[in-house]
């Protein structure tokens, strides 16, 4: 009886979510390719540069990733919501205006930020990280801030337009594959790796723009008069979300930041390798989010909260089912995955085990962040990160300064759990449903 009931429940679930499963499956396949390319790039960097030089590269790269969030001015989730609604309504002219206005603003701000990083690379290396040898990598990767900021924003625009494959290819696959090939054949130190990343990221930005213009219907061209409307729509909510975007990015990188400050460059390399491996688990949720985030925006614009609830719960089931096998493999056999980066990286197996558990817990929370951000919950999300960040800083500082990279790993997991629990509670309070039920 229970078996028959379970079979019927599974059959109903598959039938009701055929479209979601199909689209998520396609996104997951491409996302897996992107994750695999990122993982392979990390392996190549570690093996070609060694633990010491790859550690400098990863520290510099993580700083650029964080600064990219700063200089994107909070536009990411705002334009994802706005453009998704406009595209669903067939208002392609307004969608183009919003996209181009955002990209132009971020490009100008990122140019100024890149100039500062390149000019003060020596100061940052010594005063912030206490690593004088970090300066060459930081100065060469500084210009990559322009490409990474613009590339990330263009990827969000493509996602909002329903071009999930283009979005993933632009931001993940293209940059990682090209960078991996060049590093494998021509690069032997962190400074040259930084130059290659900067060049490839800027090329990726222009590739993303070409794919965006290709995605626009032929008879739909933007109107210059729409720029003023786009600015009015975007700037106010972006200013609210700017702090959220910055702090959320910091929460993702807080473990790597503290290892860069308190640990040696080789320990930072071990942590970065473990983080790249564990992120493979989180890519499952990212693939689901690529599909459901624009849907949340569309459903909220029609006030269909029941559909949002169903979509959220079904997406959690899909994400957990897809993430479980890889999570178990990393928890049970972490030395195998770390050994791919080189024999000296095997000692980071326990770090990977901890981070993989944290990523799986994050998958279990589901797309709660996007439920808030796609439905006007910017203030709730800002309130959450304002609570989590100070706690994360204190816990990260205490654990990392006392226990090294293992302490950083534990603090990263605690941050994910605390932030996820608060976000689930906020969604439950705002919409009266619990995605974990």
Buried (B, 14 or more C-beta within 10 A) or exposed (E): EEEEEEEEEEEEBEEEBEEBBEBBBBBBEBBBBBBBBBBBBBBBBBBBBBBBBBBBBBBBBBBBBBBBBBBBBBBBBBBBBBBBBBBBEEBBBBBBBBBBBBBEBBBEBBBEBBBEBBEBBBEBBEEBBEBEBBBBBBBBBBBBBBBBBBBBBBBBBBBBBBBBBBBBBBBBBBBBBBBBBBBBEEBEBBBBBBBBBBBBBBBBBEBBBEBBEEBBEEEEEBEEEBBEBBBEBBBEBBEBBBBBBBBBBBBBBBBBBBBBBBBBBBBBBBBBBBBBBBBBBBBBBBBBBBBBBBBBBBBBBEEEBEBBBBBBBBBBEBBBEBBBEBBEBBBEBBBEBBBBBBEBBBBBBBBBBBBBBBBBBBBBBBBBBBBBBBBEBBEBBBBBBEEBBEBBBEBBBEBBBEBBBBBBBBBBBBBBBBBBBBBBBBBBEBBEBBBBE
